[in-house]
Amino acid sequence: MIYLDNNATSRLDERVLDSMLPYLRDDYANASSLQHKMGRHANQAIEESRRSVSHVLQAQPKEIFFTSGATESINTVLRGVFLRYHSKGNHIITCQTEHKATLSTCEYLEKKGARISYLPVDKNGAIDLDTLKSAITPQTILVSLMSVNNETGVIHPIKDIANICQDNNLLFFCDSTQSIGKQAFDLTSVPLDFCCLSAHKFHGPKGIGALFIRRKSRPLQVESLITGGNQEQALRGGTYNVPAIVGMGTACLQANEVDFSAIEQLRNYFEHRIMTEIDDCTVNAKEAPRICNTSNIMFKHVRGNELMTKMPNIAVSSGSACVSGSRDPSHVLKAMGLTDDEAFCSLRFSLSKHTTQQEIDRTVESLKTAINTIRKQSPIWQMYKDGLLG
C-alpha cells in the first residue's frame, strides 16, 4: 500500500510509540492522583510533554492546554470567545475555505446570535488582506483563519493577518493543524492569541491535540467547553490521556527534525511528472504559496472516486477526511471558482517524511494506467476530444 493521505492522518512514529508504551502498561496511574508516587510520576510526564510542545511552538508551557484534537480546540475558542466577549460585539470573521470544524461551529453560533463574515478567496485560494480590513466593524471580536488549507496546501499570510488584528485590537485564532511538522512555526514572531494542533497530523497518536492561549497582562477570557475537574487550569475537565500526551510531546520534538525541503522537492517532482505525462490536468492553487507536502490535482473528465477505485493500493483523498462521505463537491475548490465537475475530478495527494521517490514513481504509473482506462471507456471524454464539450 502506498500512503499519500498524510493530511488526513499520518503514520505513528516508532519512537512515539516507544515513549507511550510504559504509560499504557506500567505507569498507568491517574495523573490527577497527586497523593501517591505513581500519580505524581504520570503528572510529571504530562508537564514534560507540555514543555516539549511549548518548545516547538516557542511558547511558554503555561500557554499550552491539552485537548482531544483540533476540532475540540476550535469549538473551545469560537464558542468560548463568543460567550465571554458578546458584551463587546457579536461579529466573527472567518473564510469560505476553512475546515468544516470551523465552518460548522460558526453556523452553530449564527443560530445563537453571532454575525459571521466569510471572506472569499481568489482562484488560487488566497485571501485578500484589504477585504479582511474592510470586513472589520466595531462589533468584531474575533478573526479565525487557518495557517494552511488542508485540501490545497495554500499558506495564508498569518503574520500579516495577526498584525492587522493587533492594529484593530481584535483577537486572532489560527487553526495551525496543517503547519506543524511541515514548516517552521514560531509564536515569538507571530502575535497570535490562539492556535491549535493535532498530534496525528505529524506522526503522533490520534485523539490528542493542544490549544495555545497567549498569556497577556490582561488575560484572555475563554469559556470552558468541557467542565468537570480542575484539569488544564480548569479550562478542560476530564481524566488525562497520559500515553497520548506523552506521545504528542515526542512527536513534537521529532517534528523539528523533518527536512521540509526534501519533501517539497519530491512533491515538485511528482507534479512535474503528472503535468508532462498525463494530458489535461491542472494543479489547483499552483500559483499560491503552498505547504511542502500537498498537491491537489484536477484530472479533466475523470471523477476522483472512480479513479481511486481503479487504484486500490494507493491511499489518496478527494478532500477533507471529515467530509469524505459527503456527496457534495469540495467547498474549498468551489470557493476557488472550480465547477462541480472540476471539483469532483480533483484528488489530494499529501506526502510525509516517509514517502519515497519509488512510491511516487509507482503512483504516477498507476495514475497513467487508470486514467487511460477510464478515458478510453468514457463517451464524455470522446466528446471533449472532438471539441463538443469544454
Residue pairs with C-beta under 8 A, 6 or more apart in sequence:
1 313
1 314
1 315
2 313
2 314
2 315
2 359
2 362
2 363
3 11
3 315
3 352
3 354
3 355
4 314
4 315
4 316
4 349
4 350
4 351
4 355
4 359
4 363
5 315
5 316
5 317
5 321
5 348
5 350
6 201
6 293
6 350
6 351
6 352
6 355
7 150
7 151
7 153
7 178
7 201
7 293
7 294
7 317
7 321
7 348
7 350
8 317
8 320
8 321
8 350
9 200
9 201
9 206
9 321
10 181
10 200
10 201
10 202
10 203
10 352
11 203
11 352
11 354
12 200
12 203
12 204
12 205
12 247
13 203
13 204
13 250
13 251
13 254
15 250
15 254
16 203
16 204
16 205
16 247
16 250
16 251
16 254
17 247
19 246
19 247
19 249
19 250
20 205
20 243
20 244
20 246
20 247
20 250
21 243
23 42
23 45
23 242
23 243
23 246
24 243
27 38
27 41
27 42
27 45
27 242
28 38
28 42
28 242
29 36
29 38
29 39
29 41
29 42
30 39
30 42
30 239
30 240
31 39
31 42
31 43
31 45
31 46
31 239
31 240
31 242
32 39
32 43
32 229
32 231
32 239
32 240
33 39
33 42
34 40
34 43
42 240
42 242
45 242
45 245
45 246
46 66
46 240
46 242
46 245
46 246
47 61
48 246
48 249
49 245
49 246
49 248
49 249
49 250
49 252
50 61
50 64
50 66
50 249
51 61
51 249
52 249
52 250
52 252
52 253
53 59
53 64
53 210
53 248
53 249
53 252
54 60
54 61
54 63
54 64
55 252
55 253
56 180
56 185
56 252
56 253
56 255
56 256
57 64
57 185
57 186
57 187
57 195
57 212
58 185
58 186
58 187
58 188
59 187
59 212
59 214
60 215
62 215
62 233
63 212
63 213
63 214
63 215
64 210
64 211
64 212
65 210
65 211
65 212
65 213
65 232
65 233
65 235
65 236
66 208
66 209
66 210
66 211
66 232
66 236
66 240
66 241
66 245
66 248
67 73
67 76
67 196
67 208
67 209
67 210
67 211
67 236
68 207
68 208
68 209
68 241
69 198
69 199
69 200
69 206
69 207
69 208
69 209
70 99
70 101
70 175
70 177
70 196
70 197
70 198
70 209
71 101
71 322
72 209
72 225
72 226
73 196
73 209
73 210
73 211
74 99
74 101
74 102
74 105
74 144
74 173
74 175
74 196
75 101
75 105
75 225
76 211
76 222
76 224
76 225
76 235
76 236
77 142
77 144
77 173
77 194
77 196
77 211
77 222
78 92
78 102
78 105
78 106
78 109
78 142
78 144
78 173
79 105
79 108
79 109
79 223
79 225
80 221
80 222
80 223
80 224
80 225
81 92
81 141
81 142
81 171
81 173
81 221
81 222
81 223
82 90
82 92
82 109
82 112
82 114
82 141
82 142
83 223
84 221
84 222
84 223
85 141
85 142
85 171
85 221
86 113
86 141
88 139
88 141
89 137
89 138
89 139
89 140
89 141
90 113
90 114
90 115
90 139
90 141
91 114
91 115
91 116
91 117
91 137
91 139
91 140
91 141
92 106
92 109
92 114
92 115
92 116
92 117
92 140
92 141
92 142
92 143
92 144
93 116
93 117
93 119
93 132
93 135
93 136
93 140
93 142
93 143
93 144
93 145
94 102
94 103
94 106
94 116
94 117
94 118
94 119
94 143
94 144
94 145
95 118
95 119
95 121
95 127
95 145
95 146
96 118
96 119
96 120
96 121
96 331
96 335
97 121
97 125
97 149
97 151
97 152
97 154
97 331
97 332
97 335
97 336
98 144
98 145
98 146
98 175
99 146
99 150
99 175
99 177
99 320
99 322
100 320
100 322
100 323
100 331
101 175
101 322
102 144
102 146
102 175
103 118
103 331
106 114
106 116
106 118
106 144
107 116
109 116
110 116
115 139
117 135
119 127
119 128
119 131
119 132
119 135
119 145
120 128
120 131
120 335
121 127
121 335
121 336
122 128
122 336
123 336
123 337
124 154
124 285
124 286
124 287
124 288
124 336
125 149
125 152
125 154
125 284
125 285
125 288
125 332
125 335
125 336
126 154
126 156
126 288
127 145
127 156
127 157
127 161
129 157
129 160
129 161
129 164
132 143
132 161
132 164
133 164
136 164
136 168
136 170
140 168
140 170
141 170
141 171
142 170
142 171
142 172
142 173
143 161
143 164
143 165
143 170
143 171
143 172
143 173
144 172
144 173
144 174
144 175
145 156
145 158
145 161
145 172
145 173
145 174
145 175
146 156
146 174
146 175
146 176
146 177
146 178
147 155
147 156
147 158
147 174
147 175
147 176
147 178
147 179
147 185
147 195
148 154
148 155
148 156
148 176
148 177
148 178
148 179
148 182
148 183
148 291
149 156
149 178
149 285
149 332
150 177
150 178
150 320
151 296
151 319
151 320
151 330
151 332
151 333
151 348
152 284
152 285
152 288
152 290
152 294
152 296
152 332
152 333
152 336
152 348
153 178
153 285
153 290
153 291
153 293
153 294
153 295
153 296
153 350
154 285
154 288
154 289
154 290
155 183
155 288
155 289
155 290
155 291
158 174
158 190
158 192
159 189
159 190
161 172
161 174
162 172
162 174
162 190
162 191
162 192
163 191
164 170
165 171
165 172
165 191
165 193
166 172
166 191
171 193
171 194
171 220
172 191
172 192
172 193
172 194
173 192
173 193
173 194
173 195
173 196
174 192
174 194
174 195
174 196
175 195
175 196
176 185
176 195
176 196
176 197
177 196
177 197
177 198
177 201
178 201
178 291
178 294
179 185
179 197
179 291
180 197
180 201
180 202
180 252
180 255
181 201
181 202
181 203
181 251
181 255
181 258
182 202
182 258
182 260
182 263
182 291
182 292
182 293
183 260
183 291
183 292
184 260
187 195
187 212
187 214
191 214
192 212
192 214
193 213
193 214
193 220
194 211
194 212
194 213
194 214
194 220
194 222
195 211
195 212
196 209
196 210
196 211
196 212
197 209
197 210
198 208
198 209
199 205
199 206
199 208
199 209
199 210
199 244
199 247
199 248
199 251
199 252
200 206
200 207
200 208
202 251
202 252
202 254
202 255
203 251
203 254
203 255
203 352
203 353
204 244
204 247
204 248
204 250
204 251
204 252
205 243
205 244
205 247
205 248
205 251
207 241
207 244
208 241
208 244
208 245
208 247
208 248
209 248
210 248
213 220
213 222
213 235
214 220
222 235
224 234
224 235
224 236
224 237
225 236
226 236
226 237
226 238
227 237
228 237
228 238
229 237
229 238
230 237
231 237
231 238
231 239
231 240
258 353
259 353
260 292
261 292
262 353
263 292
263 293
263 351
263 352
263 353
263 355
264 292
264 293
266 351
266 355
266 357
266 360
267 292
267 293
267 294
267 295
267 351
269 357
269 360
270 295
270 349
270 351
270 360
270 363
270 364
271 283
271 286
271 295
271 297
273 360
273 361
273 364
274 281
274 283
274 295
274 297
274 364
274 367
275 281
275 283
277 364
277 368
278 299
278 367
278 368
278 371
279 300
280 299
280 300
280 301
281 297
281 298
281 299
281 300
282 297
282 298
282 300
283 295
283 296
283 297
283 298
284 296
284 297
284 298
284 333
284 336
284 338
284 346
285 296
285 336
293 350
293 351
293 352
294 348
294 349
294 350
294 351
295 348
295 349
295 350
296 333
296 346
296 347
296 348
296 349
297 346
297 347
297 349
298 338
298 342
298 345
298 346
299 307
299 345
299 346
299 347
299 367
299 371
300 345
300 384
301 341
301 345
301 375
301 378
301 380
301 381
301 384
301 389
302 345
302 371
302 374
302 375
302 378
302 381
303 344
303 345
304 318
304 344
304 345
304 346
304 347
305 318
305 344
306 374
307 347
307 367
307 370
307 371
307 374
308 314
308 316
308 318
308 347
310 369
310 370
310 373
310 374
311 363
311 366
311 367
311 370
313 366
314 363
314 366
316 347
316 348
316 349
317 324
317 347
317 348
317 350
318 324
318 330
318 344
318 346
318 347
318 348
319 326
319 330
319 332
319 333
319 348
320 330
320 332
329 338
329 340
329 343
329 344
330 338
330 343
330 346
333 342
333 343
333 346
334 340
334 343
338 346
349 363
351 360
374 381
375 381
380 389
383 389
384 390
